[in-house]
Amino acid sequence: QSVQTQSPSVSGAPGQRVTISCTGSDSSIGAGFDVHWYQQLPRAAPKLLIYDTNNRPSGVPDRFSGSRSGTSASLVISGLQADDEGIYYCQSYDISLRAAVFGGGTKLTVL
Amino acid sequence: QVQLVQSGAEVKRPGASVKVSCKTFGYSFNSYGITWVRQAPGQGLEWVAWISTYNGDTNFAQKFQDRVTMTTDTSTSTAYMELKDLTSDDTAVYYCATWLPPNSPLEYWGQGSLVIVSS
């Protein structure tokens, strides 16, 4: 059972926009700790996609964006492409656990 | 460029220990800590532990506190994680990644090391 909650799956057609949500707690996202997002493509290691809520590492297209509010955060993927299919994880830090905490992951299917 | 290269797959018996290595390239080893994350088959990511490559400070997820040992070798820029008293529940891919807690992202990841625990 993950400390942060994500919906298990989301889908969209090519070109559409999808939103993936992540709900943390008062001791993680709600306490002001940064939120990061990772993309895990099939049979690959996770890759940093968004850091510090809404910053993209070099090479990540601006179709990916993030936001946060209260104890939650969101990842928006615009202009869906077939190779966006994979699992997306949010991550923050929990001061009560003194641990990095992940969401359970959201599987994106491009129809 | 920054690379983390992990050791290969291991098959262990229940009750045994496994030691996974993570050799780093392309940056100053002391600049980032190394954290370990595991992924059981078909499951999500689970944080295991972290070690400072600067001063050796460590932090563990509570469930691994008594079974995980982490070390570093600065001469080879390599980090190690040893997990003892293995059970079938420890079957997973173990990833190392760079991390500076609490707020930095897990920026660079290794390719993962598969550990299978089976009798």
Interface residues (C-beta under 8 A of the other chain):
Chain A: S2 F33 D34 H36 Y38 A45 P46 K47 L48 Y51 D52 P57 I87 Y89 Q91 Y93 I95 L97 R98 A99 A100 V101 F102 G103 G104 G105
Chain B: T35 V37 G44 L45 E46 W47 W50 N59 A61 Q62 Y95 W99 P101 P102 N103 S104 P105 L106 E107 Y108 W109 G110 Q111 G112
